[in-house]
Amino acid sequence: MTDESSNWIEEILKRAKEVAVMLNQGKTIKGGMELVSMLDQLIAHYADLNPAQQTNIKEMIIGLHQCQNDHDFYSIADYLQFELPYILTH
């Protein structure tokens, strides 16, 4: 992993953690808006990911969408705190 790729991954993971905290605190509107922004940043770097990571990101986004439809903000926070770091570091 290059320093450049490491930098954007660290930034996304930092933002993901911040969003997860907001959602766990019940700040769902602000957290949801920040989630969209963070996902935009992630998608901008999608081509930098390996094929397995790309597949896992697609599956995670589908899961996030389902959680959003179910208003399950705690599960969204779990995706951001646990799934996303694993995907981006493996």
C-alpha positions as CSV (number, residue, x, y, z in Angstrom):
1,M,0.0,0.0,0.0
2,T,1.4,3.3,-1.0
3,D,1.4,6.4,1.2
4,E,-1.1,8.0,-1.1
5,S,-3.6,5.1,-0.8
6,S,-3.0,4.9,2.9
7,N,-3.9,8.5,3.3
8,W,-7.3,8.3,1.7
9,I,-8.1,5.1,3.5
10,E,-7.2,6.6,6.8
11,E,-9.3,9.6,6.1
12,I,-12.3,7.5,5.1
13,L,-11.9,5.3,8.2
14,K,-11.7,8.4,10.4
15,R,-14.8,9.8,8.9
16,A,-16.6,6.4,9.1
17,K,-15.9,6.3,12.8
18,E,-17.2,9.8,13.3
19,V,-20.4,9.0,11.5
20,A,-20.8,5.8,13.5
21,V,-20.5,7.8,16.7
22,M,-23.1,10.3,15.5
23,L,-25.6,7.5,14.6
24,N,-25.1,5.7,17.9
25,Q,-25.8,9.0,19.7
26,G,-29.1,9.3,17.8
27,K,-27.9,12.1,15.5
28,T,-29.3,10.4,12.5
29,I,-29.9,13.3,10.2
30,K,-26.4,14.8,10.6
31,G,-25.0,11.3,10.6
32,G,-26.9,10.4,7.4
33,M,-25.7,13.5,5.6
34,E,-22.1,12.8,6.7
35,L,-22.5,9.1,5.5
36,V,-23.4,10.3,2.0
37,S,-20.4,12.5,1.9
38,M,-18.1,9.8,3.2
39,L,-19.5,7.3,0.7
40,D,-18.9,9.8,-2.2
41,Q,-15.3,10.0,-1.1
42,L,-15.1,6.2,-1.0
43,I,-16.7,5.8,-4.4
44,A,-14.2,8.4,-5.8
45,H,-11.4,5.9,-4.9
46,Y,-13.3,2.8,-5.9
47,A,-11.0,2.1,-8.9
48,D,-8.0,2.1,-6.5
49,L,-9.4,-1.0,-4.7
50,N,-8.6,-4.6,-5.7
51,P,-11.4,-6.7,-7.2
52,A,-12.2,-8.4,-3.9
53,Q,-12.5,-5.1,-2.1
54,Q,-14.7,-3.7,-4.8
55,T,-17.1,-6.7,-4.5
56,N,-17.1,-6.3,-0.7
57,I,-17.8,-2.6,-0.9
58,K,-20.7,-3.2,-3.3
59,E,-22.2,-5.8,-0.8
60,M,-21.6,-3.4,2.1
61,I,-23.4,-0.6,0.3
62,I,-26.4,-2.9,-0.4
63,G,-26.4,-3.7,3.3
64,L,-26.2,0.0,4.2
65,H,-29.2,0.7,1.9
66,Q,-31.3,-2.0,3.5
67,C,-30.4,-0.7,7.0
68,Q,-31.4,2.8,5.9
69,N,-34.7,1.5,4.6
70,D,-35.3,-0.3,8.0
71,H,-34.2,2.8,10.0
72,D,-31.6,0.6,11.6
73,F,-28.9,3.2,12.4
74,Y,-27.1,1.0,14.9
75,S,-26.4,-1.6,12.1
76,I,-25.2,1.2,9.8
77,A,-22.8,2.2,12.6
78,D,-21.6,-1.4,12.9
79,Y,-20.9,-1.6,9.1
80,L,-18.8,1.6,9.4
81,Q,-16.9,0.6,12.5
82,F,-16.3,-3.1,11.7
83,E,-16.9,-4.1,8.1
84,L,-15.4,-1.1,6.3
85,P,-12.1,-1.2,8.2
86,Y,-11.7,-4.9,7.4
87,I,-12.6,-4.4,3.8
88,L,-10.2,-1.5,3.2
89,T,-7.3,-3.2,5.0
90,H,-7.5,-6.6,3.5
